[in-house]
Amino acid sequence: MIAATIKKQIKNGENIGTEFITSIINSSAIAKTICSFLNTKGGTVFCGVDDKGKIIGIIDAQSEADRLQVFLNDAISPKALLSIGLDEENGKAMVTIEVPQGKDRPYVFKGAVYVRHGSQTRTADSATLREMVQSKSIEPERWERRPAMGLEEEDLDPDEVIKTAKEGEESRRFTFSNSNEVIPVLEDLGLYRTGSFSQAADVLFATNPALRHPQVRVRAIRYAEDKGSDQYLDDQMFQGPLVNMLNNVIDFVNRNVALTARFDSDRLRRRDLPEYPMYALREALVNAFAHRDYSGFSGGISVGIYPSRIEIWNSGRLPEGLKPSDLRRNHPSIPTNPDIAHVLYIRGLMERVGRGTQKILTSCKDYGLPSPKWIDRPSGVTLILYSARSSLSDEISLNQRQQALMKALSSGNEITPAEYRKRFASDVSERQARRDLSELEDLSILTRKGKGAGTRYQRTNRT
């Protein structure tokens, strides 16, 4: 079953970030499109979809996807983060390639640089190439690429490095020149260059990276009360190689999340399930590790488990131009730390690049929980996951305009932004009126439908 967000993207047709390809045989055409996405704003290639958006399917889709993964890893330079997955509808399999915006432009395929113009892939002209090179020369080198001062090979955990190579090759997400030696593996991943290790290599594979970067530690606390207090039921600090630390934090959450009894209509016995969908929690933690800001000594990640919610904070920020409400729908993928994210992807911890927030939303909805909430502040991004015990009064105080709208609309009723402003928000600016609606959408009180002039908001059954 294809996710609703993917169906909507296909329905909207080909554009600057979406390409339909009927057959997967022409690997070169696919590589050119992916190269153009990397050099522009990212995008998605749907293989097995015709020009009109009809899913026609790919025969032997899994083996074809594996073959394409190997080809793209070798064909595009420099190495790029992208993910290949399968989606199925009515017995027809579609190969979906998610491509985030690249941070190492220009990307090259067979000696040529490609860019995206509307729904077309074109060879970059001299002016575009010049702009790419100039912008790259003046941009500061990102933190994960800088040399790791004081890091020596003996400081690394060789088992973690080799395990990464083995898992990458088993999943066919990456091919290594020598998967049994530490330095060749790190070279292939771009984590060892000109005789020095990068800071990403330190964070990912050092036995104790906190010696050089104390901000990589993660604190996890289980609180006795919702409002927080000095009474902790569990409090731990984690450090070590990134994936080990991530797994330890996931274990902490697993043992501190309550179980709830559930009865299905087709089962006589009850099922004891975690209070939250563990898939959503795992995805949320992976996102925090992948997108946090590793550069500041005051940064980090914290996990707070309260009786009715879980808060996951990281010291990163949303990419420029993205708002928390954008995370609820298809949005550009701009990874903060693509080298770190790439390792998480080839180890199978990050399944689909750019779809993590939507999968969190879907998991919570399927679990019957309130919609999660993202908060973007100068200090970092916080994701709040609510349990069935949480209430709206715990989250936000609605203004009088929003309260009046809630009283006027019954579940299933709709209203347009223009109607809302005319009836309930005539004394505020149009921008403020739209912000009112976005806040109610973030709280899952309203669901947005349509786009542009056709935008309307539907009342949900949440009270």
NORVENKA-V368091 format. One record per pair of residues at least 6 apart in sequence whose ideal C-beta (glycine too) atoms are under 6 Angstrom apart, sorted by the first residue. I is the first residue (numbers start at 0). J is the second residue. If there is no record, write none. Layout:
[[I J] [I J]]
This chain:
[[1 86] [1 88] [4 329] [4 357] [8 329] [9 52] [12 52] [13 19] [13 118] [14 118] [15 115] [15 117] [16 42] [17 43] [18 32] [18 44] [19 45] [19 48] [19 50] [20 46] [21 49] [23 46] [23 57] [23 63] [23 94] [26 70] [30 74] [30 108] [31 108] [31 113] [31 120] [32 44] [32 120] [33 98] [34 75] [34 106] [34 108] [34 113] [35 113] [35 114] [35 115] [35 120] [36 42] [36 98] [37 79] [37 101] [37 106] [38 104] [38 105] [38 106] [38 114] [39 114] [39 115] [40 100] [40 331] [41 98] [41 99] [41 100] [41 331] [41 332] [42 98] [43 97] [44 96] [45 93] [45 95] [46 57] [46 94] [47 55] [47 56] [47 57] [47 93] [48 54] [49 55] [54 88] [54 91] [54 93] [56 91] [56 92] [57 63] [57 92] [57 94] [60 85] [60 92] [60 94] [64 83] [64 94] [65 171] [68 83] [68 171] [69 174] [72 173] [72 174] [74 108] [75 106] [75 108] [76 107] [77 103] [78 189] [79 101] [80 99] [80 337] [80 340] [80 341] [81 98] [82 97] [82 351] [82 352] [83 96] [84 95] [84 351] [85 92] [86 93] [86 95] [97 351] [97 352] [97 353] [99 332] [99 334] [99 352] [99 353] [100 333] [102 337] [104 131] [105 112] [105 131] [111 122] [112 123] [113 120] [114 123] [114 127] [142 293] [142 294] [143 198] [143 199] [143 336] [143 338] [143 339] [144 197] [145 198] [146 195] [147 196] [147 198] [147 201] [149 211] [150 196] [150 201] [154 205] [155 204] [155 205] [156 204] [156 206] [156 240] [157 181] [159 204] [159 240] [160 181] [160 184] [160 204] [163 346] [164 175] [164 178] [164 184] [166 346] [167 173] [167 345] [168 178] [170 347] [172 345] [173 345] [175 184] [175 187] [176 183] [176 187] [177 183] [182 191] [185 191] [185 200] [190 197] [190 199] [190 200] [199 338] [199 339] [201 208] [202 208] [202 215] [202 241] [203 241] [203 342] [204 240] [208 215] [209 215] [209 216] [209 238] [214 296] [214 298] [214 299] [216 236] [216 238] [217 237] [217 248] [217 300] [218 236] [218 301] [219 235] [219 248] [219 251] [219 302] [220 231] [220 234] [220 303] [221 232] [221 233] [221 255] [221 304] [222 305] [223 230] [223 232] [225 305] [225 306] [225 307] [233 255] [237 244] [237 247] [237 248] [245 288] [248 284] [249 281] [252 280] [255 304] [256 273] [256 274] [256 275] [257 274] [258 271] [259 274] [260 269] [260 271] [261 270] [261 272] [262 269] [274 386] [275 384] [276 362] [276 366] [278 362] [279 359] [279 362] [279 363] [282 355] [282 358] [282 359] [283 311] [283 359] [283 382] [285 348] [285 349] [286 355] [287 300] [287 311] [287 313] [289 340] [289 343] [290 315] [290 335] [291 300] [291 313] [291 314] [291 315] [292 298] [292 314] [292 315] [298 314] [299 314] [300 313] [301 312] [302 311] [303 310] [307 386] [307 388] [307 389] [308 383] [308 385] [308 389] [309 384] [310 381] [310 383] [311 382] [312 379] [312 381] [313 379] [313 380] [314 379] [315 335] [315 380] [317 375] [318 333] [323 373] [323 375] [324 437] [324 441] [326 356] [326 373] [332 352] [332 353] [334 340] [343 349] [359 371] [363 371] [369 385] [369 389] [370 443] [371 384] [372 383] [372 441] [373 382] [374 381] [400 423] [400 424] [400 435] [401 435] [401 439] [403 423] [404 423] [408 458] [410 458] [410 460] [412 458] [413 455] [413 457] [414 456] [415 455] [416 433] [419 432] [420 432] [424 432] [436 456] [439 445] [440 447] [443 459] [443 461] [444 461] [445 456] [446 457] [446 459] [447 456] [448 455] [448 457] [449 455]]
